[in-house]
Amino acid sequence: MLAVHVAFGGLLALALSVGRGRYWYRTRYGRRLLAWWMGALNNMLRLRVRVIGEPCDGPVLLVANHVSWLDIPALAAVAPAVFVAKAEVRQWPLIGWLSARAGTLFLQRASLMGVRGVIDRLAQELDEGLRCAIFPEGTTTCGDDVAPFRAALYRPADGGRCAVQAVAIRYCRGGRRDATAPFIGDDGFLPHLWRILRQGDFEVRLHFCPPATGAVHRRVLAETTRAAIRRCLQQTPVSTKVA
């Protein structure tokens, strides 16, 4: 079923690209379709998404800690966005192609020109009124803490040009941090996917913090959003809702 769903997504993305143009994901219909497809993918992975708080609509920069490739389908199911992913994702079988068709921006961290190009595209998407999402740690972690945030990708929000909303991501199983979800080190996509499929039901908690607005420098934004996410990860949510 998972293979069929991914193949169907490929055909759907191709048809939409031909019928509605390269930027089909910018339309309200396109965003709803992405949320539906990602939600169905989460169900097939037996990943239950729980939401605390509310994602902002309109041109907002979502800033999240990064634990796994699962972060993207989890977030996209409740808050469809233009994501920034590492360049290696573009080479993943079919998933990379699908991600590109859905507007994902691929970051070559070692290339200064590549980083500038992604920043320019982020600004363009925000100007179009879209929600965008970044993982400013620049790498994945096991999820028990947050690595320092890099401020470069905050540039489109510099000086209050758009709202910035921190999102804390935590994977759980049996009330404890899940050890299978993190995608770290030299792990490969397919072996990790196989472990996820074998482990059974688990959940991800997405804690959307109140948005930051106002004329704030990107370095300050990086520090304050990281601090907000760290606080969320240290707390036990009182009430949650299933997405």
C-alpha positions in Angstrom: 0.0 0.0 0.0 2.8 2.4 0.8 4.4 1.9 -2.6 1.1 2.4 -4.3 0.5 5.6 -2.4 3.9 7.0 -3.3 3.5 6.0 -6.9 0.0 7.6 -7.0 1.6 10.8 -5.5 4.1 10.8 -8.3 1.4 10.6 -11.0 -0.7 13.2 -9.2 2.3 15.6 -9.0 3.1 15.1 -12.6 -0.5 15.7 -13.7 -0.8 18.9 -11.5 2.5 20.2 -12.9 1.2 19.7 -16.4 -2.3 20.9 -15.8 -1.8 23.8 -13.4 1.8 24.7 -13.9 5.0 24.5 -11.9 3.6 26.4 -8.9 0.5 24.4 -8.4 1.4 23.9 -4.7 0.8 27.7 -4.2 -2.9 27.3 -4.7 -5.3 26.6 -1.9 -6.4 23.4 -3.7 -2.8 22.4 -4.0 -2.0 22.9 -0.3 -5.1 20.9 0.7 -4.1 18.1 -1.6 -0.6 18.0 -0.1 -2.0 17.9 3.4 -4.3 15.0 2.5 -1.5 13.1 0.8 0.9 13.6 3.7 -1.8 12.7 6.2 -2.4 9.4 4.4 1.3 8.7 4.3 1.5 9.2 8.1 -1.3 6.7 8.6 0.5 4.2 6.5 3.6 4.7 8.5 1.5 4.3 11.7 2.5 7.7 12.8 -0.1 9.6 14.9 0.3 13.4 14.8 -0.7 15.3 17.9 -0.9 19.1 17.8 -0.4 21.6 20.6 -1.2 25.2 19.7 -2.2 26.5 16.3 -0.1 26.9 13.1 -0.3 30.4 11.7 -1.8 31.0 8.3 -0.4 33.2 5.5 3.2 34.2 5.0 4.9 32.8 8.1 8.3 31.2 8.6 8.0 28.0 10.6 11.1 27.2 12.5 11.5 23.6 13.9 14.0 21.4 15.5 15.0 18.5 13.2 14.8 14.9 14.2 14.0 12.9 11.1 12.8 13.0 7.5 9.4 12.2 9.2 9.3 15.8 10.3 8.2 16.9 6.9 5.1 14.7 6.4 4.2 15.2 10.0 4.3 19.0 9.7 2.9 19.1 6.1 -0.2 17.2 7.1 -1.3 20.0 9.5 0.6 23.0 8.1 1.3 22.6 4.4 4.4 24.7 3.7 7.4 25.1 1.3 10.1 23.2 3.0 13.9 23.6 2.9 15.6 20.2 2.9 19.2 19.1 2.5 20.4 18.5 -1.0 20.8 14.8 -0.5 17.0 14.4 -0.2 16.8 15.2 -3.9 18.6 12.0 -4.7 16.2 9.7 -2.7 14.2 7.2 -4.8 11.0 8.9 -6.0 10.7 10.9 -2.7 13.2 13.4 -3.9 11.4 13.9 -7.2 8.1 14.2 -5.4 9.5 16.7 -3.0 10.9 18.9 -5.8 7.5 18.9 -7.5 5.8 20.0 -4.3 8.1 23.1 -4.1 10.8 21.8 -1.7 14.0 23.9 -1.8 17.2 21.8 -1.6 20.0 23.4 0.3 23.7 22.8 -0.6 25.2 23.8 2.7 28.7 23.9 1.4 27.8 26.3 -1.4 27.5 30.0 -0.5 25.7 30.7 -3.8 23.4 27.7 -3.1 22.5 29.1 0.3 21.8 32.6 -1.2 19.6 31.0 -3.9 17.5 29.2 -1.3 17.1 32.4 0.8 16.0 34.3 -2.3 13.4 31.6 -3.1 12.2 31.6 0.5 11.6 35.3 0.3 9.8 34.8 -3.0 7.5 32.2 -1.6 6.7 34.3 1.5 5.9 37.2 -0.8 3.4 35.0 -2.6 1.7 34.6 0.8 2.9 31.0 1.5 3.9 29.4 4.7 7.5 28.2 4.6 9.4 25.9 7.0 13.1 25.6 7.9 15.2 23.4 10.2 18.0 25.8 11.3 20.0 23.3 13.2 21.4 22.2 9.8 21.3 18.6 10.8 19.2 16.0 12.7 19.5 15.2 16.4 18.1 12.4 18.6 15.4 14.9 19.8 16.2 15.3 23.4 17.8 18.7 22.9 18.3 21.4 20.2 21.6 22.2 18.5 22.5 25.8 17.9 20.4 27.5 15.2 22.0 29.1 12.1 20.6 32.5 11.5 21.2 32.7 7.7 17.8 31.1 6.7 16.0 33.7 8.8 17.0 36.5 6.5 13.6 36.6 4.7 12.1 37.5 8.1 14.8 39.9 9.1 13.4 43.2 10.5 9.9 41.9 10.8 9.1 41.2 7.1 7.0 38.2 8.1 5.9 36.4 11.3 8.2 33.6 12.6 6.7 30.7 14.5 8.7 28.1 16.4 7.6 24.4 16.3 8.9 21.8 18.8 8.9 18.3 17.4 9.1 15.3 19.7 8.5 11.6 18.8 7.0 9.4 21.5 6.3 5.8 22.2 4.7 4.6 25.4 5.0 8.1 27.0 8.8 8.2 26.3 11.0 9.6 23.6 11.0 7.2 20.6 14.5 6.0 19.7 13.6 4.7 16.2 12.3 7.9 14.6 15.6 9.9 14.7 17.4 9.8 11.4 21.0 10.6 12.3 24.5 9.9 11.4 25.1 7.8 8.3 21.7 6.1 8.4 20.2 5.3 5.0 16.7 6.2 4.0 15.5 2.7 3.0 16.9 0.9 6.1 15.4 3.6 8.3 12.0 3.3 6.6 12.1 -0.5 7.1 12.7 0.0 10.8 9.8 2.5 11.0 7.4 0.1 9.3 8.4 -2.8 11.6 8.1 -0.8 14.9 4.3 -0.3 14.9 2.3 2.6 16.2 4.1 5.7 17.5 3.3 9.4 17.7 4.8 12.8 17.0 3.9 15.9 19.0 4.0 19.2 17.2 4.0 22.2 19.6 3.3 25.4 17.7 4.5 28.3 19.8 3.0 31.8 19.7 4.4 33.6 16.6 7.2 36.2 16.9 6.5 39.5 15.1 8.1 42.9 15.0 11.4 44.4 13.7 13.8 41.9 15.1 17.2 40.9 13.8 17.6 37.4 12.4 20.2 36.4 15.0 17.8 37.4 17.8 15.1 35.4 16.1 17.3 32.4 16.0 18.1 32.6 19.7 14.5 33.2 20.8 13.0 30.5 18.7 15.6 27.9 19.8 14.9 28.8 23.4 11.2 28.4 22.9 11.6 25.0 21.3 13.9 23.8 24.1 11.3 24.9 26.7 8.6 22.9 24.9 10.8 19.8 24.8 11.3 20.0 28.5 7.6 20.1 29.2 4.9 17.5 29.2 1.9 18.8 27.3 -1.3 19.1 29.3 -3.7 18.5 26.4 -3.3 17.7 22.8 -5.5 17.0 19.8 -5.0 14.5 17.1 -4.5 15.9 13.6 
